[in-house]
């Protein structure tokens, strides 16, 4: 679909990797850029067919792809220090800065340690629920068993879905955690999101 001079947009969500590679060849793309790496819905199998003479990855997956079909990896000296460049399969192309951000968003004040007011420790994970698996939940349950009066606070957008809340809670209960020790919150604004950390003594993460 034409989108003005110099721009052509193609809807390829229903294309197989072979169909996509054929389309890229037909459009005579000189430089093909990947922004997903090994993230979900990636199209590296289309890149593997080498439909463009120059293929580049960057921004979406900082570790590179390790594929012979990928010629370059876009980065900077912070994401890939020069001494680590030898570990990458692609040739590294450096920009002055790869990732930029706007630090001007107001942030909440850091409050007192929550345990001083609550009288018990609160562990918490604020992040994407899709990263939580059974091994992670089992580790969190072990932490709660070792600190019998501690509580767990979870917060993320996926918890808007009842089945997802039930799945996490049922797993914790099956591992011996009283459901009264677990608080589940849904995602909010960025400011309130950060404020929630003032309710957590020890922040947990997934792996």
C-alpha positions as CSV (number, residue, x, y, z in Angstrom):
1,X,0.0,0.0,0.0
2,X,1.4,3.4,-1.0
3,X,1.8,5.9,1.8
4,X,3.2,8.9,0.0
5,X,6.4,9.5,-1.9
6,X,9.2,7.2,-0.9
7,X,7.1,5.0,1.4
8,X,5.5,1.7,0.7
9,X,3.8,-0.3,3.5
10,X,3.0,-4.0,3.1
11,X,0.8,-6.0,5.5
12,X,2.6,-9.3,5.9
13,X,1.2,-10.7,9.1
14,X,-0.4,-13.6,7.3
15,X,2.6,-14.4,5.2
16,X,4.7,-17.4,5.6
17,X,8.5,-16.9,5.9
18,X,8.9,-18.1,2.3
19,X,6.2,-15.7,1.0
20,X,7.7,-12.8,2.9
21,X,11.2,-13.5,1.5
22,X,9.7,-13.6,-2.0
23,X,8.0,-10.3,-1.4
24,X,11.2,-8.7,-0.2
25,X,13.0,-9.9,-3.3
26,X,10.2,-8.6,-5.6
27,X,10.4,-5.2,-3.9
28,X,14.2,-5.2,-4.4
29,X,15.1,-4.2,-0.9
30,X,18.7,-3.3,-0.6
31,X,19.0,-3.1,3.2
32,X,16.6,-5.2,5.3
33,X,16.5,-4.4,9.0
34,X,15.3,-6.7,11.8
35,X,13.9,-5.1,15.0
36,X,12.8,-8.2,16.9
37,X,15.6,-10.7,17.1
38,X,14.3,-13.7,19.0
39,X,11.4,-11.9,20.5
40,X,7.8,-13.2,19.9
41,X,6.5,-13.0,16.3
42,X,10.0,-12.7,15.0
43,X,10.7,-13.3,11.3
44,X,14.3,-14.5,11.4
45,X,13.4,-17.5,9.2
46,X,12.6,-15.0,6.4
47,X,16.0,-13.4,7.0
48,X,17.6,-16.8,6.9
49,X,16.6,-17.0,3.2
50,X,18.8,-14.0,2.6
51,X,16.2,-12.0,0.5
52,X,18.2,-8.8,0.7
53,X,21.9,-8.2,0.0
54,X,22.5,-6.4,3.2
55,X,20.7,-7.5,6.4
56,X,20.9,-5.7,9.7
57,X,19.6,-6.3,13.2
58,X,19.3,-3.8,16.0
59,X,17.3,-2.1,18.7
60,X,15.0,-5.1,19.4
61,X,17.5,-7.7,20.6
62,X,20.8,-6.5,22.0
63,X,22.6,-9.8,22.0
64,X,22.5,-10.2,18.2
65,X,21.3,-13.2,16.3
66,X,24.4,-15.4,15.7
67,X,23.2,-16.1,12.2
68,X,25.3,-16.1,9.1
69,X,22.6,-14.4,7.2
70,X,22.8,-11.3,9.4
71,X,25.6,-8.9,8.3
72,X,25.5,-6.2,10.9
73,X,24.3,-5.4,14.4
74,X,23.6,-1.8,15.3
75,X,24.7,-0.8,18.8
76,X,26.8,1.7,20.7
77,X,29.7,1.7,23.2
78,X,27.4,1.3,26.2
79,X,25.4,-1.6,25.0
80,X,28.4,-3.4,23.5
81,X,31.7,-2.2,25.0
82,X,34.5,-2.4,22.4
83,X,36.3,-5.1,24.3
84,X,33.2,-7.3,24.0
85,X,32.7,-6.9,20.3
86,X,34.7,-10.0,19.5
87,X,31.9,-12.1,21.1
88,X,29.3,-11.1,18.4
89,X,28.8,-13.0,15.2
90,X,27.6,-9.9,13.2
91,X,29.8,-6.9,12.4
92,X,29.0,-4.2,15.0
93,X,27.9,-0.8,13.6
94,X,28.2,1.9,16.3
95,X,25.9,4.9,16.7
96,X,26.6,7.7,19.2
97,X,23.7,6.4,21.2
98,X,21.5,3.4,20.4
99,X,18.7,4.0,22.9
100,X,17.5,7.3,24.1
101,X,14.9,8.2,26.8
102,X,13.1,11.2,28.2
103,X,13.9,11.6,31.9
104,X,11.5,14.4,32.4
105,X,8.5,12.3,33.7
106,X,7.8,13.1,37.4
107,X,8.6,10.3,39.8
108,X,7.4,9.7,43.4
109,X,9.5,10.4,46.4
110,X,11.2,7.4,48.0
111,X,9.3,6.5,51.2
112,X,10.4,4.9,54.4
113,X,11.1,1.2,54.5
114,X,7.7,-0.5,54.4
115,X,8.4,-3.0,57.2
116,X,8.8,-0.2,59.7
117,X,5.1,0.6,59.4
118,X,3.6,-2.8,58.3
119,X,5.5,-4.9,60.9
120,X,6.3,-7.5,58.3
121,X,8.5,-7.8,55.2
122,X,6.8,-7.5,51.8
123,X,8.4,-9.1,48.8
124,X,7.2,-8.0,45.4
125,X,7.4,-8.3,41.6
126,X,6.2,-5.4,39.5
127,X,6.4,-6.4,35.8
128,X,5.1,-8.4,33.0
129,X,3.2,-11.4,34.2
130,X,4.1,-13.4,31.0
131,X,7.6,-13.7,32.5
132,X,6.4,-15.6,35.5
133,X,6.7,-19.4,35.1
134,X,6.3,-22.3,37.5
135,X,10.0,-22.3,38.4
136,X,9.9,-18.6,39.4
137,X,6.7,-19.1,41.4
138,X,8.3,-22.1,43.2
139,X,11.3,-19.9,44.2
140,X,9.0,-17.2,45.5
141,X,7.1,-19.8,47.5
142,X,10.3,-21.0,49.0
143,X,11.2,-17.4,50.0
144,X,7.8,-17.0,51.7
145,X,8.3,-20.4,53.5
146,X,11.6,-19.2,54.9
147,X,10.1,-15.8,56.1
148,X,6.8,-17.1,57.5
149,X,5.3,-13.6,58.3
150,X,6.3,-12.0,54.9
151,X,3.8,-11.1,52.2
152,X,4.1,-11.1,48.4
153,X,2.8,-8.3,46.2
154,X,2.4,-8.8,42.4
155,X,1.5,-6.1,40.0
156,X,1.2,-6.2,36.2
157,X,-1.2,-5.7,33.3
158,X,-1.9,-9.5,32.8
159,X,-3.5,-9.7,36.2
160,X,-6.5,-8.0,34.8
161,X,-7.4,-11.4,33.4
162,X,-9.1,-13.6,36.1
163,X,-7.7,-16.8,34.7
164,X,-4.1,-15.5,35.0
165,X,-4.6,-14.3,38.6
166,X,-6.1,-17.7,39.5
167,X,-3.3,-19.6,37.8
168,X,-0.6,-17.7,39.9
169,X,-2.6,-17.9,43.1
170,X,-3.5,-21.6,42.7
171,X,0.2,-22.4,42.1
172,X,1.3,-20.6,45.2
173,X,-1.4,-22.2,47.3
174,X,-0.4,-25.6,46.0
175,X,3.1,-24.9,47.1
176,X,1.9,-24.1,50.7
177,X,1.5,-20.3,50.6
178,X,-1.6,-19.0,52.3
179,X,-3.5,-16.8,49.8
180,X,-4.0,-14.2,52.4
181,X,-0.3,-13.5,52.2
182,X,-0.5,-12.6,48.5
183,X,-1.7,-9.2,47.1
184,X,-2.3,-8.9,43.3
185,X,-2.7,-5.5,41.6
186,X,-3.2,-4.5,38.0
187,X,-1.1,-2.1,36.0
188,X,-1.7,1.6,36.5
189,X,-0.1,4.9,35.4
190,X,3.7,5.1,35.4
191,X,3.7,7.4,38.5
192,X,1.5,5.0,40.5
193,X,3.5,2.1,39.2
194,X,6.7,3.5,40.7
195,X,4.9,4.5,43.9
196,X,4.0,0.8,44.4
197,X,7.7,0.2,45.1
198,X,7.2,2.1,48.4
199,X,5.1,-0.8,49.5
200,X,7.8,-3.4,48.9
201,X,10.9,-4.1,51.1
202,X,12.6,-6.5,48.7
203,X,11.9,-6.4,44.9
204,X,12.0,-9.8,43.2
205,X,12.6,-10.5,39.5
206,X,12.1,-13.3,37.0
207,X,14.8,-15.1,35.0
